[in-house]
Amino acid sequence: MVFFALVLSSCKIREGVDKPQNQSDSQEGKRDQNLEPIELTLWTYPVGNWTNPTNIASVMGQFHRKNPDIHISVEFLDYNNDTGDHRVQEAIASGNPPDLIFEGPERLVANWGEQGVMADLSDLWQSDTAKEIYDSVRVACCHQNGQYYIVPICMGTHCMAINYDMFQAAGALQYIDEKTRTWSTQDFIHAVEALRAYGQEEVGVIYCKGQGGDQGTRALVNNLYSGTFTNDSHTRYTADSEENIRALQLLYDLEGIRFAPELVGSDEIAQFCSSKLAMAFCWNVSLEINQIVTNPNLDFEIFPMAFPTDSGQPKLQGGIWGFGIFDHGDPKKVQAAKTFISFLTENNSQYAKAVQISGYWPVRPMEHIYANDELMNEYSIFTQYMGDYYQITHGWAKARTAWWMCLQKIGEGEEIAASVDEFVSVANAAARQAEEE
């Protein structure tokens, strides 16, 4: 974990332009300097470049010039247990969580919101800019009690990727629609068979050592035969449906696809980018950007794809990220934290910068934000395929664990129907318990 604190000199600006000093401004500055600073902490998960110190320093610098009485220190988290979720949960248990946190509704709403430790941000949803947020995002950010524990900044859709060069050499490009980035379940089967015949023994893996990257395995299973992970009202888990069992059976039986209980999503990515695999189920635009920047050995064209589906309408697992506030019982700190969120979301120029740092897309209409970015324009096609955001279902944290354990058991040879029955039993018990609490 990386930690740094930003302590910046106090000065007033007007939308990025220095204000001329006059008597009123001078008195205002003196009042600000005499105020006792409010000290806040922000913890941010690695959403795009939101853990890049240079980017964060730029954001904080502009904020502090307009709000010199609010000081924000920043800690960078990751998705490893000890330095991510476990770190946050320990802080909550000790009564010392951060003031602000940057992540998604599955944590801010379905997990910490469920625990009753988040501040209600419904008032921030009344701004003119918040009223423009897409309905699908709004629904995902609202707890079942009607309160909002997150103000979203950006959204994206997770997809999969193929090794274009390998597909071309194997004669498998005929099985994908390069324009729409879609393919059918039958085309997926044919492509795997073609790659196997070409000599690629392992085409793809169902990684299931832990929950890292589990959005990929869920989307793959649900899309193959139009299954769902939860019901429409997000009250019960439905992975034991006939459609999902059929999909899991296909993956288990298909030569070239292997259940890999020794791998998590990051391991699959590493193997894909070293050409050990022909496809990756754990993928999104930020991963490609990272590979372009950090992997000098990448020697093939990465071609992002929607998951194969029998319906012709893929439903991708979406990601939504934004800010939440832990309620320490100090109204001044909560209000100061809200001031920071408003600063980033209610001014178009600041909001565009916050979105661009994330490397994803706005949660409200904003044209030409990536007008000159070829890669972002390439991946923008997947936003139209965003499916149901079910990560706010009660018992979500336990359901995630139960899912990868279910996949492990299938990989070890346990009967598929029995494995998914056990999954829904555990997940739905967690959902009922959360509802009762």
C-alpha positions in Angstrom: 0.0 0.0 0.0 1.2 3.4 -0.9 0.5 6.5 1.3 1.0 10.1 0.7 -0.4 13.3 2.1 -1.1 16.5 0.2 -0.5 19.7 2.1 -0.8 22.6 -0.4 -0.5 26.4 0.0 -3.8 28.3 0.3 -4.8 30.4 -2.6 -8.2 31.2 -4.2 -8.9 30.6 -7.9 -11.9 31.1 -10.1 -12.5 28.0 -12.4 -8.8 27.7 -12.9 -8.1 31.4 -13.4 -6.4 33.4 -10.6 -8.7 35.9 -9.0 -7.3 39.5 -8.8 -6.6 40.4 -5.2 -8.9 43.0 -3.7 -9.9 43.9 -0.2 -12.8 41.4 -0.2 -10.6 38.6 -1.4 -7.9 39.5 1.0 -10.3 39.4 3.9 -11.7 36.1 2.6 -8.2 34.6 2.5 -7.5 35.7 6.1 -10.7 34.1 7.3 -9.8 30.9 5.5 -6.3 31.0 7.0 -7.8 31.4 10.5 -10.1 28.5 10.1 -9.0 25.3 11.8 -8.3 22.9 8.9 -10.6 19.9 8.5 -8.4 16.8 8.0 -9.9 14.1 5.8 -8.6 10.7 4.6 -9.4 9.2 1.2 -8.7 5.6 0.3 -8.9 4.7 -3.3 -8.9 1.3 -5.0 -7.0 1.0 -8.3 -9.7 2.2 -10.6 -7.8 3.1 -13.8 -5.2 5.7 -12.8 -6.9 6.7 -9.5 -3.8 5.4 -7.7 -1.4 7.4 -9.8 0.2 10.0 -7.4 0.7 12.6 -10.1 -2.9 12.5 -11.2 -4.3 12.6 -7.6 -1.9 15.4 -6.7 -3.3 17.5 -9.6 -6.9 16.9 -8.5 -6.1 17.6 -4.9 -4.2 20.7 -5.8 -7.1 22.3 -7.6 -9.5 21.3 -4.9 -7.3 22.7 -2.1 -6.9 26.0 -3.9 -10.7 26.5 -3.7 -11.0 24.9 -0.3 -7.9 25.7 1.7 -9.5 24.7 5.0 -10.0 21.1 3.9 -6.9 18.9 3.8 -7.1 15.4 2.3 -4.5 12.6 2.7 -4.7 9.7 0.4 -4.0 6.0 0.7 -3.9 3.6 -2.3 -5.5 0.2 -1.9 -5.4 -2.8 -4.2 -7.5 -5.8 -4.6 -5.3 -8.2 -2.7 -7.0 -9.2 0.5 -4.6 -7.8 3.1 -4.2 -4.4 1.4 -7.8 -4.1 0.1 -11.0 -5.4 1.5 -9.5 -6.9 4.6 -7.7 -3.6 5.3 -11.0 -1.6 5.0 -12.9 -4.1 7.1 -10.3 -4.0 9.9 -10.5 -0.2 9.9 -14.3 -0.4 10.2 -14.1 -2.9 13.0 -11.6 -0.7 14.9 -13.9 2.4 14.4 -11.3 4.1 12.2 -12.3 3.8 8.5 -11.3 6.6 6.1 -13.6 9.6 5.6 -13.8 9.1 1.8 -13.5 5.9 -0.3 -13.4 5.3 -4.0 -14.9 2.1 -5.3 -18.2 0.6 -6.6 -21.7 -0.1 -5.3 -21.0 -3.7 -4.6 -18.8 -2.5 -1.7 -20.2 0.9 -0.9 -23.8 -0.1 -1.1 -24.1 -3.8 -0.8 -21.3 -4.4 1.7 -20.5 -1.3 3.9 -23.9 0.3 3.3 -25.4 -3.0 4.6 -23.3 -2.6 7.7 -24.7 0.8 8.4 -21.4 2.6 8.4 -21.9 4.8 5.3 -23.3 8.4 5.2 -26.5 9.0 3.2 -25.6 11.0 0.1 -29.1 11.5 -1.2 -28.8 15.3 -1.1 -25.9 15.2 -3.6 -28.2 13.4 -6.0 -30.4 16.5 -6.2 -27.9 18.6 -8.2 -28.6 19.4 -11.8 -25.7 17.2 -12.9 -26.7 14.2 -10.8 -30.2 14.3 -12.3 -28.5 13.5 -15.7 -27.0 10.2 -14.5 -28.2 7.2 -16.5 -31.2 5.4 -14.9 -29.3 2.1 -14.9 -26.5 3.6 -12.9 -28.9 5.4 -10.5 -30.7 2.1 -9.7 -27.4 0.4 -9.0 -26.4 3.1 -6.6 -29.6 3.2 -4.6 -29.8 0.9 -1.5 -33.1 -1.0 -1.0 -33.8 1.4 1.9 -33.9 4.3 -0.6 -30.6 5.9 0.5 -27.6 6.5 -1.7 -24.2 5.6 -0.3 -22.2 6.4 -3.5 -22.0 9.3 -6.0 -20.7 7.6 -9.2 -17.9 9.1 -11.3 -17.4 6.6 -14.1 -18.7 3.4 -15.6 -17.3 0.6 -17.8 -18.1 -2.8 -19.1 -15.9 -5.8 -18.6 -15.4 -7.9 -21.7 -13.1 -10.7 -22.9 -10.3 -10.6 -25.3 -8.8 -12.9 -28.0 -5.3 -13.3 -29.5 -6.1 -12.0 -32.9 -2.9 -13.3 -34.5 -3.5 -16.8 -33.1 -7.2 -16.8 -34.3 -6.1 -15.7 -37.7 -3.4 -18.4 -38.0 -6.0 -21.0 -36.8 -8.6 -19.9 -39.3 -10.9 -18.9 -36.4 -11.6 -15.3 -37.3 -14.6 -16.6 -39.4 -16.3 -17.2 -36.1 -16.4 -13.6 -34.8 -18.1 -10.5 -36.0 -15.2 -8.0 -36.1 -17.5 -5.0 -36.5 -19.9 -5.6 -33.6 -17.3 -7.6 -31.5 -19.9 -10.3 -30.9 -20.2 -14.0 -31.6 -22.6 -16.8 -30.9 -22.2 -19.7 -28.5 -21.9 -22.1 -31.5 -19.2 -19.9 -33.0 -17.3 -19.9 -29.7 -17.4 -23.7 -29.7 -16.1 -23.8 -33.4 -13.4 -21.3 -32.6 -12.1 -23.3 -29.6 -12.1 -26.4 -31.8 -10.2 -24.6 -34.5 -7.6 -23.4 -32.1 -7.2 -26.9 -30.7 -6.7 -28.3 -34.2 -4.2 -25.6 -34.8 -2.1 -26.9 -31.8 -3.2 -24.5 -29.0 -3.8 -27.1 -26.3 -5.1 -24.6 -23.7 -7.4 -22.1 -25.3 -9.0 -20.6 -22.2 -9.2 -21.3 -18.5 -12.0 -20.9 -15.9 -9.8 -19.4 -13.1 -11.3 -19.9 -9.6 -8.6 -19.7 -6.9 -10.3 -16.6 -5.5 -12.8 -13.9 -6.4 -10.3 -11.8 -8.4 -11.7 -11.3 -11.9 -14.9 -13.3 -11.1 -17.0 -10.9 -13.2 -15.5 -12.7 -16.2 -16.5 -16.2 -15.2 -20.0 -15.0 -14.2 -20.6 -13.2 -17.5 -19.2 -16.1 -19.5 -21.6 -18.6 -17.9 -24.6 -16.3 -18.0 -24.2 -15.4 -21.6 -23.7 -18.8 -23.2 -27.3 -19.8 -22.8 -29.0 -16.6 -21.6 -28.9 -17.4 -17.9 -29.0 -14.9 -15.0 -27.1 -14.6 -11.8 -29.9 -13.1 -9.8 -33.6 -12.5 -10.2 -34.8 -9.1 -11.6 -35.5 -7.6 -8.2 -32.0 -8.6 -6.9 -33.4 -10.5 -4.0 -32.3 -14.1 -4.8 -29.5 -15.8 -6.6 -30.4 -17.9 -9.7 -27.2 -19.6 -10.8 -28.8 -23.0 -10.5 -31.0 -22.4 -13.5 -31.2 -24.9 -16.3 -29.4 -22.4 -18.6 -26.5 -21.9 -16.3 -26.1 -25.6 -15.6 -26.0 -26.2 -19.4 -23.4 -23.5 -19.8 -21.2 -24.9 -17.1 -21.5 -28.4 -18.5 -20.4 -27.1 -21.9 -17.3 -25.4 -20.5 -16.4 -28.5 -18.5 -16.8 -30.8 -21.5 -15.2 -28.5 -24.2 -11.7 -29.6 -24.9 -9.4 -26.5 -24.8 -11.2 -25.0 -21.9 -10.0 -26.0 -18.4 -11.2 -25.3 -14.9 -8.2 -23.9 -13.1 -8.5 -23.8 -9.3 -4.8 -22.7 -9.1 -5.4 -19.4 -11.0 -7.1 -16.1 -10.3 -8.0 -13.5 -12.9 -4.6 -11.8 -12.8 -2.9 -15.1 -13.5 -5.1 -15.7 -16.5 -4.3 -12.2 -17.8 -0.5 -13.0 -17.5 -0.9 -16.2 -19.3 -3.0 -14.7 -22.1 -0.5 -11.8 -22.6 2.3 -14.3 -22.9 0.4 -16.3 -25.5 -0.1 -19.3 -23.3 -3.8 -18.8 -23.7 -5.7 -17.8 -26.9 -8.4 -15.9 -25.0 -9.0 -14.1 -21.6 -12.3 -13.9 -19.9 -11.0 -11.3 -17.4 -10.5 -8.2 -19.5 -11.3 -4.4 -19.9 -9.8 -1.4 -21.4 -7.6 -0.5 -18.4 -5.9 -3.9 -18.6 -5.0 -3.3 -22.3 -3.6 0.1 -21.5 -1.5 -1.4 -18.7 -0.2 -4.1 -21.0 0.7 -1.5 -23.7 2.6 0.6 -21.1 4.3 -2.1 -19.1 4.7 -5.2 -21.2 7.5 -5.0 -23.7 7.1 -8.6 -24.6 3.5 -8.3 -25.9 3.9 -9.4 -29.5 0.3 -10.0 -30.7 -2.8 -7.9 -31.4 -5.3 -7.9 -28.5 -8.8 -7.9 -29.8 -11.5 -7.2 -27.2 -14.8 -9.1 -27.6 -18.2 -9.5 -26.0 -18.9 -12.8 -24.4 -20.5 -15.4 -26.7 -24.2 -15.7 -26.4 -27.1 -17.7 -27.9 -29.4 -14.7 -28.0 -27.4 -12.4 -30.2 -27.6 -9.8 -27.5 -24.6 -10.1 -25.1 -25.1 -8.8 -21.5 -21.7 -7.7 -20.1 -20.9 -7.3 -16.5 -20.7 -3.6 -15.8 -18.5 -1.6 -13.5 -19.5 1.6 -11.7 -17.1 3.5 -9.5 -17.5 6.5 -7.3 -17.1 8.1 -3.9 -18.7 7.1 -0.6 -18.3 8.6 2.8 -17.9 6.7 6.1 -20.0 8.3 8.8 -17.8 8.9 11.9 -20.5 10.9 13.6 -18.8 14.2 12.8 -21.2 16.3 10.7 -18.4 18.8 9.8 -16.3 16.0 8.3 -19.2 14.6 6.4 -20.0 18.0 4.9 -16.3 18.6 4.0 -16.2 15.2 2.3 -19.4 16.1 0.4 -17.7 19.4 -0.7 -15.0 17.3 -2.3 -17.4 15.1 -4.1 -19.4 18.1 -5.4 -16.2 19.7 -6.6 -15.5 16.7 -8.8 -19.0 16.0 -10.1 -20.8 19.3 -10.5 -18.3 21.2 -12.7 -17.9 19.7 -16.2 -14.2 20.4 -16.6 -13.4 18.8 -13.2 -15.7 15.9 -13.8 -14.2 15.2 -17.3 -10.8 15.1 -15.7 -12.0 12.7 -12.9 -13.5 10.4 -15.6 -10.4 10.5 -17.8 -8.2 9.6 -14.8 -10.3 6.5 -14.4 -9.9 5.4 -18.0 -13.6 4.6 -18.2 -16.7 6.5 -19.3 -19.0 9.1 -17.8 -22.1 8.1 -16.0 -24.0 11.0 -17.6 -24.1 12.3 -21.2 -20.8 14.0 -22.1 -19.8 14.2 -25.7 -16.3 13.9 -27.1 -14.6 13.1 -23.8 -12.3 10.7 -25.7 -12.5 12.3 -29.2 -8.9 11.7 -30.0 -8.3 8.5 -28.2 -8.4 5.5 -30.6 -8.3 2.8 -27.9 -11.1 4.3 -25.8 -13.2 4.7 -28.9 -12.6 1.0 -29.7 -13.8 -0.1 -26.3 -16.7 2.3 -26.2 -18.7 -0.2 -28.3 -19.1 -2.4 -25.3 -21.1 0.2 -23.2 -24.2 -0.6 -25.3 -24.0 -4.2 -24.1 -24.0 -3.4 -20.4 -26.3 -5.9 -18.6 -28.0 -6.0 -15.2 -25.9 -4.6 -12.4 -26.8 -7.2 -9.8 -23.8 -6.7 -7.5 -26.0 -4.9 -5.1 -28.0 -8.0 -4.2 -28.1 -8.8 -0.5 -25.4 -11.1 0.7 -23.2 -10.1 -2.2 -19.8 -10.5 -0.4 -20.6 -14.1 0.7 -22.1 -14.9 -2.8 -18.8 -13.9 -4.4 -16.9 -16.4 -2.2 -19.4 -19.1 -2.8 -19.2 -18.6 -6.6 -15.5 -19.3 -7.0 -15.7 -22.2 -4.5 -18.5 -23.6 -6.7 -16.3 -23.4 -9.8 -13.5 -25.1 -7.9 -15.7 -28.0 -7.0 -16.9 -28.4 -10.6 -13.3 -28.4 -11.7 -12.5 -31.1 -9.2 -15.2 -33.3 -10.7 -18.2 -32.6 -8.4 -21.5 -33.0 -10.2 -22.5 -29.6 -11.6 -26.1 -29.5 -10.5 -25.0 -30.3 -6.9 -22.3 -27.6 -7.0 -24.6 -24.8 -8.1 -27.4 -26.0 -5.7 -24.9 -25.6 -2.9 -23.9 -22.1 -4.2 -27.5 -20.8 -4.3 -28.2 -22.3 -0.9 -25.2 -20.4 0.6 -25.8 -17.2 -1.3 -29.5 -17.1 -0.7 -29.0 -17.8 3.0 -26.7 -14.8 3.1 -29.3 -12.7 1.2 -32.0 -13.6 3.7 -29.8 -12.9 6.7 -28.8 -9.5 5.3 -32.5 -8.7 4.7 -33.4 -9.7 8.3 -30.6 -7.6 9.7 
